């Protein structure tokens, strides 16, 4: 009897524990008709704001808004010009369907440099805006005054590419540069200023870039296999003014003035196409060839006498020190001067066959170097006509730019 009593007491003690165990078992609440407490709702995701998308969602240029996928032509002009006599500067703008950087292409800052006009036209009208990431701004004829007259200069005989970023007062060139720079160029993220040789000189397709600027160095590597020449640029140049305010900029040189040259145009279009691809603005299949060398130094070989210049080398030729480049012959006395390469390098620019005066810059040679690519020395040999820095007379020429 005592044993039975002990067993009953033990069962009474264990029964609540078993019940509690059932209450905590999986699914036990439903079994007993009780509903589980609802879980706390997950916090709503916080929408991440992309500054680039927000900025481009309200993109406008020259005071006019543009929608994604839109292409527009604007006619910009200096507000202080005489009514009825001003010449508008065309500005072409293609806005892609997707956000991205703003690339600005500028040509014919010198009105007689025509290859860039065709380069910009082909790039702008071949863009697929439905697949474009970002915005491309094209100014095919920056100096419309000079373009209509077949002249390098503005009507006041000043070189526009010596006055950027300009001033709101002063000469016409300074006012023009200030307005164009402030109303269009300042909104660029990347700038390519396209030029040719000048005064019956022609240039191998090349980039001129200030390789002392890290962001410019990076930009110069995005154009495929085009030659790169270190150049800080002349005072007052468009690319110099852009770089000074943090816009990576390069100058593209391609061919000679006063003509359209298919080979130079094709090279320029290919290089900018590579840039669009490398910036992830336009994705396309491209076969990238080995990059061309970078020239940190260059110089001009000049005629010591006047006469008829006849070149014996071609653009892009590699020359050895002491190699014969051409001759200058006096047509009256039949005296002949032979021009030789002062060092081993490559022909980056040259004068066309013509009558020249003593001191005329005939062959532009990029010096071959074997360094490790350290900080570049100040650029040299950029001014074929030997104009003092800051001289903005019509004779100021620096091999195109």
Phi, psi and omega in degrees: 000318180298322179294318179298320180296320180296319180296317181296321178296320179296320180295323179294325180288325184280335186300314178299322180297318179296321178296317179296323179296321178295324182292335181259358181286154179300130177082359184290330180294319177295324181298326181265016176073013179261141179266138179293150177296133182296141177289150178297132182298141178294141179297141179295137181297140178276124181292127179276129181264122177269113183302324181295314180297316181298317181297315184285339179296337180242031185295135174216154178220137183053037177079006182244127177286152178229140179269155175304136180084005185265148174235131181220152173246128177246151175246096182273144176208158180292125186295333184271005179291158179293132181300133178085347181242358180284153179246115182289149175258119181289137176233116180259134183227127175241118178256125182283168178288340186239154180291156180172187182285166175255115179258128179248130178244123183237134179225165176055039165299327166261121192297342182261007181262100195265334184301323180295329178300314180289325178299312181295318180301312183294319179296311186295317186271356174261358182291138173263097186293336179292337180242010182277133175256108180108201187226137175241123178251123180243126174245090187290332182224084182293318180258077182295330177301308181291323181301316182291335181260359184065033186240148175292332194254168170285169181301336179273013177067025177254152179272113183303327184279021171238013187232002178283146002279004175082176179224149181289347176230162181119212183290165177301318181300317181294319179293318180298312180298318181297315182292313181296318181295316183286326186269340182232305192293324184300337181271002180282151170260332179217141183230134171236117180256118190258129182226176170228178170295172183221161176053055177062034171240154179228149184240140169298137176309124187201162171254141169247124188216145176278097185282008170273356180253115185303319181290330176288321175303314180298318179297319183296342181273359187261006187257014180082225190259024180283146179295145177238131177240125176295129179200124178287342178088152179290154177299132179088007180285157180297314182292326177296318179293321179294314180299325182296335179254017173093011177263113177300129186216146174224160171256133173256125175254136182206103173081203184241176186276166169062024176200158174258122183244113187301318182296316180293320179296314179301318180296319179294318179296317179298317182295317180288327173299319176297320178299313179302321179292314183292333177276002182061029176273323178225121179264122179209156180284124180222142173262108183271121177277172180300139181295149177282161181292158175258130180254119180270344181223148176206164179203162179257138171267125187248151175284138177267348180222164179268156178154203183267118180274127175232112181280152180237010177232170181239160175304136178088350180297140170271129184238153178258156177303129180088359180288143180286129182257326182172184181226156171236120186243128175284116185287347181267312183259357176062027175275143185232133175250135177255132179260133183238154176286126181283345179200170178285135181182207183224144180282108181265338179199157180199157176279147172287160177299127187191176173276130184234161176255163177303136181091358182293133179281118189253320185224127179259116185246126172277128185280126177288131180233158180238021182287180183264011178081034178288189180303130183289151173279163178306138183295144181228164174071019186272346187248096184292338183258008171062037180277138180296147179305135179089350178284119183249029177288164181302341180279357184286114179216139182233048176077021179129296183293000000 
